[in-house]
Amino acid sequence: MEDILQIQQVSKKYWSKQAVRDISFTLGPGKIIGLLGSNGSGKTTIMKMIAGLAQPTSGKIAVYGNPVGVETKSLISFMPDQPLTESWMTVGDALRFYSDFFADFDQAKAERMLDFMKLSLADKVRSLSKGMSERLQLTLALSRKASLYLLDEPLGGVDPVARTRILNALVEFYEEDSSILISTHLVSDIERIFDEVIMVKNGEMVMHGNVEELRLQHGKSMDELFREVFAEC
């Protein structure tokens, strides 16, 4: 099957700071992939470049062979680390906002996810806890009919109960012919759902592989490998 995402020798520099350096990888369909790294390692920059919100200084990024740009916007659903909803909204308002903004938004799927997430259309965004807010943002992102879902730190700052519900929702609701790229440093909580992992340290890719193969090769869990790689960070 054709790869969804192709990244070739991509670098990103902000003035004198080298945020990402010479990264290359491809992602196929039907996978949940972890983009792992400590804070400041370059994960968010990589996400933004794939989503078309930042431009590489050098290198190429393509989705199904199309350079990232207008043509790829409908293929990618990006959940940033900061909510896109406004505090005055209800959950129902947030769904209508996404439905108006994205032609591929699946209202019926969104309502099924809300039920799974224990959220109500009448809930006010300003009254949601951190965990409930993350569940809403995930619902909005996954309810688009995209080929690649980018989730930037979806577990950051949420309690263990909310984390479990979010992870269960990812497995329950993602489309099998699409792929999900999840950036996180909370590896122990989430490694059970990963098919592949990409580890990024100081803007450089230091590991990419199938999770089961990496476990067998190193004799360690992904969390143990992560701690080993980032011990000096």
N, C-alpha and C positions, 0 to 999 in steps of 0.2 A: 504494500500500500504506500501511497505517496506521503512523504513527510508533510506535517502541517507547518512546522517552523524550521527555517534554516538561518543560522547565524554564522557568518564567515568573518573571522579576524576583526571582530568589532572592538573598538576602543572609544572611550569617552573621556574628554578632558574638560574640566571647568577651570579656565584661566591656568594657574600653575598646578592645580590638583588633578592627578590622574585617577579618576574614579573607577574606570574599567580599562583593562589592558588585554588586547589581543585574545578575545574569547571566541571560540567556535564550538557549536554543537547543533544537533538537529533533534527534533521531537516528532515522533510518530503519533498516529491517532490511538485512542482507546487507552490512555495512560494517565495516571496521577503522578506528577513529578514534583519532588521537593527541591527548591532552590534554597540551599542552606548556607548560612554565614552569620557571623556576629554583626552587631550594629556597626554601620559604616563600611561594610565589606563590599558594597556595590550592588546589592540585591535590588533595591528600589530603582536605581539607575537603569539596570537591565530591564526591569519591568516596564519602566516608562519609555524606553527606546522601542521595545516590542510593541507597545500600545500606540506608538507614534507621538507621544507627548514630549519626547526629547530626541534629538538627532545625534547619531554617532559622529564622532570626530573623524573616524575612518572605519572601513569595513562595510559589510552588507547584511541587512536583515530582510527576509522575505517570508511571506505566509502563502503556502501553496504556490510558490514560485513568483508571487507578485511582491514587488518592493513595498515595504511598509509605507502607507499613505492613504489616500481617500478610498482606494479600492479594497483595502484590508480592514477598514474600520468596522464593517459589518461582520467580519469574521472573528473579531476579538471582543471579549467582554472583560473589562478591567475593573476590579474592586480595589481602589487605592487604600492606603492605610488611614486616610481621613474620610469621614462620611461625606457623601454627595447630597444627602438630604438636608433640609432646613429645619430648624427647631420648631417653627410654627406648624409644621405639617403633622397630619395624622399618618398612620401606616397606609391607610387608603389613599391619601394624597400622594404619598411616595410612589405607590404603584401607578397611579394615574400620570404622575410626572414621567416615570420611565416609559409608560405606554405611549405617551405623546412624543417623547424624545426618540425612542427606538422602535422602528417599524417591526423588528423581530421579537418584541417583548411578548411573552406567552402569559397572558393574564390568568388562565386556568391553572397553569403550573405554579405560578406565584401564589395563588390562593391555596393550592395543595401544600406548598412549602410552608406557608404561614401557619396552617393547621399543625403541621409536623413540628414547627418551631415554637408552638404555643404562643403565637402572636395574634392579635385581633386587629381588624381594619380600623377600629375606633381608637386604638392606642395612640397616644400622643408621642411624637418622637422625643420631645424634651423630657418626658417622664420615663423613658426607657433606661434600664441599667446598661452598663457597658456590654455585658453579655447579650442582652436583648437587642441592643443596637447592632452588634456584630451579626447577629442572626438575621436581622432585617437587611443589612447590606449584602449579606451572602445570598439571601432570597432574591434580591433585586438583580444581582450579577448573574446568578445561575438561571434565572428565568428568561434570559435572552437566548435565542437560538443561534449560538455562536459555535465556531470550530475550536477556538482556544480561549480558555478562561484563565485570567491572571488574577490571583488573589494575593495581595500584599499584606503579610502579617495578619491573617484573619483570626488568630488566637491571642493576639497581643492584649494583655491586661484583663482577660476574662477568666472567670473562676472555673474550676475543674468540671462542674456540672454543665456549664455552657459549652466548654470545649468538647465534651463528649457528644452533646447534641449537634454541634457544628460538624464534627467529624462524621457522625452517623448520616447527617444530611448530605454531605459531600458524596458519600458512597451511594446513598439512596437515589439522589436526583441528577447526578451528572450523566450526560448522554454518552453512550459507549463508543460512538464514532468520533467524539471530540476528545480533547485532552485538557487537563488542568495543571497549571504551573503555580505552585504555592511557595511563597517566600516565608521563611520562618527561622528562628533560632531555638524554638521549643521542640526539639527533635523527639524526645522521649514520648511526648504526648501524641505525636502524629505519625511516627514512622510506620505504624502498622498499615496505613492505607497507601503508602508509596509503592509504585512500581519501579521508579528510578529516582536517583538523587544526583544533584549537581551541587558541588561544594565550591564556594567562592570565598577567597581570602585576600584581603588587600587589593581587591579589584581583579584578581586573576583566578581562573578556574583551576582548582587543584585536584578535583575528582569528578568523574561522571560515569555512572554505570547502573546496571540492573541491581536492585536492592538484594535479591537473593544471592546473586553471584558475588557481590561485594561481601556479604555476610560469610559465605563459604570461603572466599579468598583470604579474608582477614581474621576469621574466627571471632568476629565481634558484631554487636548490634550497631545500627546506624548512630545511635546516641553515643556509644563508646567511641566509634570512629570520629564523630564530630568533636567530642571532647579532646580526643588525641590531636586532631588537626589544629584545633583552635586553643590549645592549652596556653599558648603564649600571648593570646589576644587579651 
